[in-house]
Amino acid sequence: MELEKIGEWAFVIGVIIAFLLGVFSEYIPTDFIGWAPLVLVILGILVGLLNIKDKETTPFLIASIALLATGAIGTFSAIDKAIPLLGTILSSIFEYIAVFVAPAAVIVALVAIKNLAMKS
């Protein structure tokens, strides 16, 4: 299996895990919930190392900032007031997506900085 395919699968699996954890976190045993962020971080690192090419760096980092900001500002509390539980679930999903995306963004940003430094 080539490395790019591993990166693609890491992305798909990471998004699915983040979504499922966000939706079902109340029902998942605490032993598993404790390991889930580590799994998401590892998958995020794989995505950052294997998936993002030079021409994709800027769009990826912009999308990462948007996702991380959405999860950080608590935009779902208003939804939770209007439709109880939905805002809580959405907030949880975005928290887990942030755990998944942040390591990928850090890897991509570091590679971009290294590439810029090497060109100087």
C-alpha positions, -999 to +999 in steps of 0.1 A: +000+000+000+015+033-010+019+061+016-006+084+000-033+058+004-024+054+041-028+092+045-061+091+028-074+063+050-060+081+081-081+112+071-113+092+065-109+072+097-100+103+118-132+121+106-154+091+113-139+086+148-143+123+156-179+123+144-188+091+163-171+102+195-189+135+193-223+120+188-219+090+212-194+103+238-220+099+266-223+062+259-187+053+252-168+037+281-144+061+298-114+038+292-119+042+254-126+079+256-092+083+274-074+067+244-095+084+217-076+117+216-043+099+213-056+079+183-069+112+167-036+129+172-017+100+156-041+100+127-037+138+123+001+135+123-002+109+095-025+132+075-001+161+079+029+140+069+014+120+041-015+139+025-007+176+022+016+186-007+032+220-013+005+234-035-022+223-009-004+239+021-022+273+021-057+260+015-052+233+041-040+257+067-069+282+060-094+253+063-077+242+095-079+277+110-116+278+101-123+244+117-103+252+149-119+286+153-154+272+149-147+247+176-130+272+199-156+300+199-185+280+212-208+288+183-231+259+192-243+272+226-270+293+208-281+262+189-282+242+222-305+268+237-329+266+207-326+228+202-313+212+234-287+185+229-279+194+192-256+222+202-239+199+227-234+172+201-221+196+175-197+212+200-184+177+210-179+167+173-159+199+166-138+194+197-128+160+185-123+173+149-100+199+164-080+172+182-076+155+148-069+185+127-045+205+150-016+180+147-019+179+109-020+217+108+011+219+130+030+194+108+020+212+076+029+246+090+063+234+102+071+219+068+060+252+051+083+272+074+112+248+068+106+251+030+105+289+033+137+290+053+155+267+028+146+290-001+161+321+017 
